[in-house]
Amino acid sequence: MVVHHVTGALWGIVKSSKVQAVIAATGMSAGTGSVFMASLMVVVPALLALAAFGPAPKSKDTPKVILVTGASSGLGKLMLDELRKAFPAAIVYGTSRSGWSAKGAKVTKGDSPLGVEDAGAGEQPLLALDVTNEDSVAQCIGAIEARHGELSVLINNAGTVLQTWAKATTHADAEAQMGTNFFGVVRMVRHCVPAMTGTCKRIVTVGSIGGRIGLPYNSMYSASKSATMLYTDALRMELAQDGVAVSLVEPGDLKPGMLNAAKADGFDSNAYATGAFDIMRKEEAEGTDPRVVVKTVVGCVRSSRPKGRYLVGPDAWLVEVLTRLCSYPLREYFLASHYRIPPRHNAWIRV
């Protein structure tokens, strides 16, 4: 039915007097011209859609050195493994706060980095790096630059989750959440961009769809991801002149969930807070496979024209649609009813 209406509308445009006048001016017969114009009206939008939404061509520039923060487990470890498969000629480093011992040699903040070739089968040499510590970041990036001469790709993956009551958030809790999720990204960019001197230059930051909306009982997490989102947008425009492509990957709920999610002191004393927490963890356990995020990141690094933003997961797209179509009061109604928060805890509509 939709196709029938669209086809009828297009044919109506082709048969209009203005289009027929253009056809007559070309010297083509009315029948041939009409078919030609109708074809153009189908082909041109299809080509535009392909250019906008289709896969970008692969970049001819191969990354030399890739750095992934927060790579000791979970999404970061999966990312590290897949990037090494996708770019076998590149040195792919992962980081963790404590570092990791490869063949008995502890990788500390002051050591020269170990390359992939230094690890045994299945081993991951991780560099010691704490994104919240200025000296730690400076020493790690300095060691990479000293050994390899450049850094090609930075993937900001390190992050934490702290469930809080917005009204009772302590300074320490706010500082801890923003320190890793936002200021950690800012600090990594500040130290890594000067080292990006090659032909392939990328910054990929793993954000969250939670940065598009204020998640109840997760306010500082949403604030940190929202700050990261807007910072990334500004950074993208500033670094375009230097040939550095900047992308933000925004996943929705991911399996198996945020198993490391911490709670602020006293969080469990509120039944509605714990109820919202349980709903979040349940939905994450049923969420998108994290390998979809990994595939997105690899595609972003490989692309010659990386997108500015990548949404991952059906719930991420749902939030995108709701934030574009719904007013703020309506969004808050949906969120409060979804997480069963008074006075919407008994609402009959639950998205």
Secondary structure in CASP SS format (residue, H / E / C, confidence):
PFRMAT SS
TARGET T0000
AUTHOR 0000-0000-0000
METHOD secondary structure of the structure
MODEL  1
M C 1.00
V H 1.00
V H 1.00
H H 1.00
H H 1.00
V H 1.00
T H 1.00
G H 1.00
A H 1.00
L H 1.00
W H 1.00
G H 1.00
I H 1.00
V H 1.00
K C 1.00
S C 1.00
S H 1.00
K H 1.00
V H 1.00
Q H 1.00
A H 1.00
V H 1.00
I H 1.00
A H 1.00
A H 1.00
T H 1.00
G C 1.00
M C 1.00
S C 1.00
A H 1.00
G H 1.00
T H 1.00
G H 1.00
S H 1.00
V H 1.00
F H 1.00
M H 1.00
A H 1.00
S H 1.00
L H 1.00
M H 1.00
V H 1.00
V H 1.00
V H 1.00
P H 1.00
A H 1.00
L H 1.00
L H 1.00
A H 1.00
L H 1.00
A H 1.00
A H 1.00
F H 1.00
G C 1.00
P C 1.00
A C 1.00
P C 1.00
K E 1.00
S C 1.00
K C 1.00
D C 1.00
T C 1.00
P C 1.00
K C 1.00
V E 1.00
I E 1.00
L E 1.00
V E 1.00
T C 1.00
G C 1.00
A C 1.00
S C 1.00
S C 1.00
G H 1.00
L H 1.00
G H 1.00
K H 1.00
L H 1.00
M H 1.00
L H 1.00
D H 1.00
E H 1.00
L H 1.00
R H 1.00
K H 1.00
A H 1.00
F C 1.00
P C 1.00
A C 1.00
A C 1.00
I E 1.00
V E 1.00
Y E 1.00
G E 1.00
T E 1.00
S E 1.00
R C 1.00
S C 1.00
G C 1.00
W C 1.00
S E 1.00
A E 1.00
K C 1.00
G C 1.00
A E 1.00
K E 1.00
V C 1.00
T C 1.00
K C 1.00
G C 1.00
D C 1.00
S C 1.00
P C 1.00
L C 1.00
G C 1.00
V H 1.00
E H 1.00
D H 1.00
A C 1.00
G C 1.00
A C 1.00
G C 1.00
E C 1.00
Q C 1.00
P C 1.00
L E 1.00
L E 1.00
A E 1.00
L C 1.00
D C 1.00
V C 1.00
T C 1.00
N C 1.00
E H 1.00
D H 1.00
S H 1.00
V H 1.00
A H 1.00
Q H 1.00
C H 1.00
I H 1.00
G H 1.00
A H 1.00
I H 1.00
E H 1.00
A H 1.00
R H 1.00
H H 1.00
G C 1.00
E C 1.00
L C 1.00
S C 1.00
V E 1.00
L E 1.00
I E 1.00
N E 1.00
N C 1.00
A C 1.00
G C 1.00
T C 1.00
V C 1.00
L E 1.00
Q E 1.00
T C 1.00
W C 1.00
A H 1.00
K H 1.00
A H 1.00
T C 1.00
T C 1.00
H H 1.00
A H 1.00
D H 1.00
A H 1.00
E H 1.00
A H 1.00
Q H 1.00
M H 1.00
G H 1.00
T H 1.00
N H 1.00
F C 1.00
F H 1.00
G H 1.00
V H 1.00
V H 1.00
R H 1.00
M H 1.00
V H 1.00
R H 1.00
H H 1.00
C H 1.00
V H 1.00
P H 1.00
A H 1.00
M C 1.00
T C 1.00
G C 1.00
T C 1.00
C C 1.00
K C 1.00
R E 1.00
I E 1.00
V E 1.00
T E 1.00
V E 1.00
G C 1.00
S C 1.00
I H 1.00
G H 1.00
G H 1.00
R C 1.00
I C 1.00
G C 1.00
L C 1.00
P C 1.00
Y C 1.00
N C 1.00
S H 1.00
M H 1.00
Y H 1.00
S H 1.00
A H 1.00
S H 1.00
K H 1.00
S H 1.00
A H 1.00
T H 1.00
M H 1.00
L H 1.00
Y H 1.00
T H 1.00
D H 1.00
A H 1.00
L H 1.00
R H 1.00
M H 1.00
E H 1.00
L H 1.00
A H 1.00
Q H 1.00
D H 1.00
G C 1.00
V C 1.00
A E 1.00
V E 1.00
S E 1.00
L E 1.00
V E 1.00
E E 1.00
P E 1.00
G C 1.00
D C 1.00
L E 1.00
K C 1.00
P C 1.00
G C 1.00
M C 1.00
L C 1.00
N C 1.00
A C 1.00
A E 1.00
K E 1.00
A C 1.00
D C 1.00
G C 1.00
F H 1.00
D H 1.00
S H 1.00
N C 1.00
A H 1.00
Y H 1.00
A H 1.00
T H 1.00
G H 1.00
A H 1.00
F H 1.00
D H 1.00
I H 1.00
M H 1.00
R H 1.00
K H 1.00
E H 1.00
E H 1.00
A H 1.00
E C 1.00
G C 1.00
T E 1.00
D C 1.00
P H 1.00
R H 1.00
V H 1.00
V H 1.00
V H 1.00
K H 1.00
T H 1.00
V H 1.00
V H 1.00
G H 1.00
C H 1.00
V H 1.00
R H 1.00
S E 1.00
S C 1.00
R C 1.00
P C 1.00
K C 1.00
G C 1.00
R E 1.00
Y E 1.00
L E 1.00
V E 1.00
G C 1.00
P H 1.00
D H 1.00
A H 1.00
W H 1.00
L H 1.00
V H 1.00
E H 1.00
V H 1.00
L H 1.00
T H 1.00
R H 1.00
L H 1.00
C C 1.00
S C 1.00
Y H 1.00
P H 1.00
L H 1.00
R H 1.00
E H 1.00
Y H 1.00
F H 1.00
L H 1.00
A H 1.00
S H 1.00
H H 1.00
Y C 1.00
R C 1.00
I C 1.00
P C 1.00
P C 1.00
R C 1.00
H C 1.00
N C 1.00
A C 1.00
W C 1.00
I C 1.00
R C 1.00
V C 1.00
END
